[in-house]
Amino acid sequence: MVHEVPAHLPRGEDGYVDWEQVDVKNMVIPAGEDMGILSDDEGIDVEETKTESGFGSVIVVDNLPSVPKEKYDKLSTVLKKIFGQIGTIREGGLHMPMDAAGTTKGFAFVEFQTPGEAAAAKEQTEGYKLDKAHIFKVSMFDDFAKYDAIPDAYKGSEPKPYTAKENTQSWMLDDRGRDQFAIRFGDETEIHWNDAQVKEPVEVYKRSFWTESYVQWSPRGNYMATVHRQGVALWGGPSFQRFQKVSHNGVQFIEFSPCERYLATGSTHDPTNARETASVVVNFFDVRSGAKLRQFQGPISDFASGAAGARGGLTWPVFKWAGPSPEGAFFARMGKNAISVYNATDMQMVDKKSLKLDGVMDFCWSPADPILSVFQPEQGGGNQPARVALISMPSKQEIRSKNLFSVSDVRMFWQQSGDYFAVKVDRHTKTKKSTYSGFELFRVKEPDCPMEVLELADKNEKIVAFAWEPKGHRFAVIHGDGARPDVSFYTMIDKDSAINKVKLIGTIKNKTANHLFWSPQGKVVVLAGLKTMNGQFEFFNVDEMETMATSEHFMATDVEWDPTGRYVTTAVTSVHQMENGFHVWTFNGKLLYKHGKERFYQFLWRPRAPSLLTAEQEAEVTKNIKKYSKRFEELDDAIRNQQDTHLAAERQGVTDEWNRWLEAKKAEMVAQPYAGKLHEIMTERYPGWTVDGSADNVVESQVQVEEIISVVEEPYMQ
């Protein structure tokens, strides 16, 4: 609980502290380096910062314009608008001291409801540019007394002893080559090994209330990010210790750069009054140091451009990261008639100017290279055609472009290796009453980036789903208008032709599928029927064009492959109130185990770092897979034998326990107390009974009893 402002401080008629009468130099500050303020280094989940000085919720804003009394209210309104977006300002909590002439002194005191809001305001408005001549310098009120107490004679601080941090990649050293996954359910978050031999998850780490929103792995699996009201925390190592934390009040979205060096955080904030619009704040941080590198802030209309803006919403990520490049890490955002590309190394716009693209509606990056794909719709009432272009960065050189006519909608798909790029184009018919679909296919890494058009045999069929093979040259399309559409497979390499061209491999008919999930290694695809199809799955081998298995996970909402392509998970999340949990399958559709969890929210496989092997080395391993797999097969056999031994020992233990109980009962039956009791009971019922079972007056007889179960009357027919 936050301490109240000390009662002895001078107050004005409104009951709030009169800052002009406060003697800062003679103020008693609590002892200790932190002045009695609890540090959140002990836990990101500290909800409120406790202070003993009473001024923890007050900030001082310097470098303000000095204005006369007539403009005081106007400047006060501007400041309330800026700081009111971050937290709640107390009534009468904004004060700008004035000199004898009635002119403000160029600084202000702002008091928030909580110290947490004050700290967030300092963090987010430090360096805020009010205009060219006035850039905010923001400090906590308590800092002035702390700095005033610093002695004039400098005394160097003692160096802190070096403390080695845990290895964030230790999990990849598992001698059995297992993968980890994270699950979130209720208030719990857990990390597990996926152990195919014991056929159950093996717990690694768990924690209650670890996040206030959701969790997310970094792209290479080094960090687990947890999202909180105050900001984001990054965890890693065998014990999942906290490696870093960044402050962003009200953060809602996060996005790592592919290299994991940078982290973008985003949030939306409601307007303070009906005349204003919602605002967006996006911060960029250095993951290693936690330093904030740059902030982008403005009304939501500045960030909801293109297709998202046309729908009146904000689509995250606002800034999209490019694929890895030796020339730097690039990210871009779309604005009105332009795309701005930034280099993360200096957080500055490439060439200090945006790419001018009239009417640009959408863009995306190649996952493997800094190549930008952009879409511009038709303009001028259809006189200027729509356009798709590929642009290389940072040179801004156009690799290839294609004009498109009668366009209704466009969706862009990059292949994971960046070798191919596809554009699904929905076009209007001549009557404008209906649409039909086709594909524009680009061979990005071939000379001159050749391009070709693909249309289905029945181009009026609805395209349900499209997906590239991550490692390879094939893609799959689900198409059809009925409840059981067809699935067609194509290849970009025609071995029977001198010139590469797209070729149909084959079509499988009448499948209960509306989603495609390729294995990360290619070759195998899961045809999934989610949502209205109630969780139907088919594991399909594209090399052999055959179904390996069919299965069902009723009401499944999610499908996710592990990074190696050996296992795949189907899950039912809390969007359904029943059957929450996940199933783990092998790549060929064999169910390993089921795990039910109430209020199940997330299942996330832990990503792996890119392989250090070259393509030639990977090919050599594949060629000699039997030699390399022998060691793992021996290890698997040892585990199975251990399990068999354990099971046999368990069965033997049950048998031994039964035999001990049986012997004990036999011994009890021959003991005198039991024999005496038996003799008493039997002689009472049969007076002539003896121990050997003979008796003169005991007669054995056999009686046959008949019991009528039911009687059914039926008419007699002659």
Long-range contacts (C-beta under 8 A, 24 or more apart in sequence): 1-48, 1-50, 2-48, 2-49, 2-50, 2-51, 2-56, 2-57, 2-114, 2-115, 3-50, 3-51, 3-52, 3-54, 4-54, 5-54, 5-55, 6-54, 9-54, 12-92, 14-91, 14-92, 15-92, 16-90, 16-91, 16-92, 16-93, 16-111, 17-111, 19-95, 19-97, 19-109, 20-97, 24-144, 24-145, 24-148, 25-145, 25-148, 27-53, 27-145, 29-53, 29-142, 29-145, 29-146, 29-149, 35-142, 35-146, 37-115, 37-142, 40-230, 40-245, 44-226, 44-228, 44-230, 44-231, 44-233, 44-242, 44-245, 45-209, 45-212, 45-228, 47-116, 48-114, 48-115, 48-116, 49-114, 49-115, 49-116, 49-119, 50-115, 51-115, 51-142, 53-142, 53-145, 55-140, 55-141, 55-142, 56-115, 56-118, 56-140, 56-142, 57-90, 57-111, 57-112, 57-113, 57-114, 57-115, 57-117, 57-118, 58-109, 58-110, 58-111, 58-112, 58-118, 58-140, 58-141, 58-142, 59-109, 59-110, 59-112, 59-118, 59-121, 59-122, 59-138, 59-139, 59-140, 59-141, 60-107, 60-108, 60-109, 60-110, 60-138, 60-139, 60-140, 60-141, 60-144, 61-107, 61-108, 61-109, 61-110, 61-125, 61-136, 61-137, 61-138, 62-106, 62-107, 62-136, 62-137, 62-138, 62-139, 63-106, 63-107, 63-134, 63-135, 63-136, 63-137, 64-96, 64-104, 64-106, 64-107, 64-108, 64-130, 64-134, 64-136, 65-104, 65-106, 65-130, 65-131, 65-133, 65-134, 66-103, 66-104, 66-105, 66-106, 67-103, 67-104, 68-102, 68-103, 69-98, 69-102, 69-103, 72-96, 72-98, 72-104, 75-104, 78-130, 79-108, 79-110, 80-272, 81-272, 81-276, 82-125, 82-128, 83-110, 83-112, 83-121, 83-125, 84-272, 85-269, 85-272, 85-279, 86-117, 86-120, 86-121, 86-124, 86-125, 86-249, 86-269, 87-112, 87-113, 87-114, 87-116, 87-117, 87-118, 87-120, 87-121, 87-249, 88-112, 88-113, 88-117, 89-113, 109-141, 116-230, 116-249, 117-249, 119-247, 120-230, 120-247, 120-249, 123-247, 123-249, 123-292, 124-249, 124-281, 124-295, 124-297, 165-237, 165-241, 165-243, 166-236, 166-237, 166-238, 166-239, 166-241, 167-237, 167-238, 168-222, 168-223, 168-236, 168-237, 168-243, 169-221, 169-222, 169-609, 170-237, 170-238, 171-221, 171-238, 171-606, 172-221, 172-608, 172-609, 175-635, 176-632, 176-635, 177-564, 177-632, 179-562, 179-563, 179-564, 179-566, 179-567, 179-605, 179-606, 179-608, 180-204, 180-605, 180-606, 181-562, 181-569, 181-603, 181-604, 181-605, 181-606, 182-215, 182-217, 182-224, 182-602, 182-603, 182-604, 182-606, 183-582, 183-595, 183-597, 183-600, 183-602, 183-603, 183-604, 184-211, 184-214, 184-215, 184-600, 184-601, 184-602, 185-580, 185-597, 185-598, 185-599, 185-600, 185-601, 186-597, 186-598, 186-599, 189-215, 189-226, 191-224, 191-240, 191-606, 194-562, 194-567, 194-584, 196-566, 196-567, 196-586, 196-592, 197-636, 197-639, 197-640, 197-643, 198-639, 198-643, 199-592, 199-593, 200-593, 200-595, 201-584, 201-593, 201-595, 205-239, 205-240, 207-240, 213-252, 214-601, 214-602, 215-602, 215-604, 216-254, 216-256, 216-604, 217-604, 217-606, 217-607, 218-256, 218-260, 218-287, 218-607, 219-256, 219-257, 219-258, 219-259, 219-260, 219-607, 220-260, 220-607, 220-608, 220-609, 220-610, 221-563, 221-606, 221-607, 221-608, 221-609, 222-260, 222-609, 223-260, 223-287, 225-254, 225-256, 225-263, 227-251, 227-252, 227-254, 231-265, 232-263, 232-265, 234-263, 234-287, 244-287, 244-288, 244-289, 244-290, 245-290, 246-283, 246-285, 246-290, 246-292, 247-292, 248-281, 248-283, 252-316, 253-316, 253-317, 255-316, 255-317, 255-319, 255-321, 256-287, 256-321, 257-321, 257-329, 257-331, 257-344, 258-321, 258-322, 258-323, 258-324, 258-329, 259-324, 259-329, 260-287, 261-286, 261-287, 261-288, 261-329, 261-344, 262-286, 262-287, 262-293, 262-329, 262-344, 263-287, 264-317, 264-319, 264-321, 264-331, 266-316, 266-317, 266-318, 268-300, 268-314, 277-301, 280-314, 280-318, 282-318, 282-319, 284-344, 284-347, 293-344, 293-347, 294-347, 296-333, 302-335, 303-333, 305-334, 305-335, 305-336, 306-334, 306-360, 306-361, 306-362, 306-363, 307-361, 307-362, 310-361, 320-363, 320-364, 320-365, 321-365, 322-365, 322-366, 322-369, 322-370, 322-371, 322-372, 322-393, 323-365, 323-366, 323-367, 323-368, 323-369, 323-370, 323-371, 323-418, 324-368, 324-369, 325-369, 325-370, 325-393, 327-370, 327-394, 328-394, 330-365, 330-370, 330-393, 330-394, 332-363, 332-365, 332-372, 334-360, 334-362, 334-363, 339-363, 339-372, 339-374, 341-372, 341-393, 341-394, 343-394, 350-393, 350-394, 350-396, 351-394, 351-396, 355-391, 355-396, 361-410, 362-410, 362-412, 364-412, 364-414, 365-414, 366-414, 366-418, 366-421, 366-444, 367-414, 367-415, 367-416, 367-417, 367-418, 368-416, 368-417, 368-418, 369-418, 370-394, 371-399, 371-418, 371-444, 373-412, 373-414, 373-421, 375-410, 375-412, 375-423, 377-407, 377-410, 378-405, 378-407, 382-406, 386-410, 388-412, 388-423, 388-440, 390-421, 390-442, 390-444, 390-449, 399-444, 399-449, 400-442, 400-448, 400-449, 400-451, 402-440, 402-451, 404-440, 408-435, 409-435, 411-466, 413-466, 413-467, 413-468, 414-468, 415-468, 415-469, 415-470, 415-475, 416-468, 416-470, 416-471, 417-470, 417-471, 418-444, 418-445, 419-443, 419-444, 419-445, 419-473, 420-444, 420-468, 420-473, 420-475, 420-492, 422-466, 422-468, 422-475, 424-463, 424-466, 434-460, 436-460, 437-461, 437-462, 437-463, 439-466, 441-492, 441-502, 443-492, 443-500, 446-500, 450-500, 452-501, 452-502, 454-490, 454-502, 456-488, 464-513, 464-514, 465-513, 465-514, 465-515, 465-516, 466-516, 467-516, 467-517, 467-518, 467-525, 468-518, 469-518, 469-522, 469-523, 469-525, 469-542, 470-518, 470-519, 470-520, 470-521, 470-522, 471-520, 471-521, 471-522, 472-522, 472-523, 474-505, 474-522, 474-542, 476-516, 476-518, 476-525, 476-542, 478-511, 478-513, 478-514, 478-515, 478-516, 478-527, 483-512, 484-510, 484-511, 484-512, 485-510, 485-511, 485-513, 485-514, 486-510, 486-511, 487-511, 487-513, 487-516, 487-527, 489-542, 489-545, 505-542, 505-545, 506-545, 508-540, 508-545, 511-538, 512-536, 512-538, 513-538, 515-559, 517-559, 517-560, 517-561, 517-568, 518-561, 519-561, 519-565, 519-568, 519-587, 520-561, 520-562, 520-563, 520-564, 520-565, 521-564, 521-565, 522-565, 524-548, 524-565, 524-587, 524-588, 526-559, 526-561, 526-568, 528-556, 528-559, 528-570, 530-556, 530-557, 530-559, 531-557, 535-570, 535-572, 537-570, 537-589, 539-585, 539-587, 539-588, 539-589, 541-588, 548-588, 548-589, 549-588, 549-589, 549-590, 550-589, 551-585, 551-589, 551-591, 553-583, 554-579, 555-579, 558-603, 560-603, 560-604, 560-605, 561-605, 562-605, 563-605, 563-606, 563-607, 563-608, 564-608, 567-592, 569-603, 569-605, 571-600, 571-603, 572-600, 573-600, 573-601, 573-602, 573-603, 574-599, 574-600, 574-601
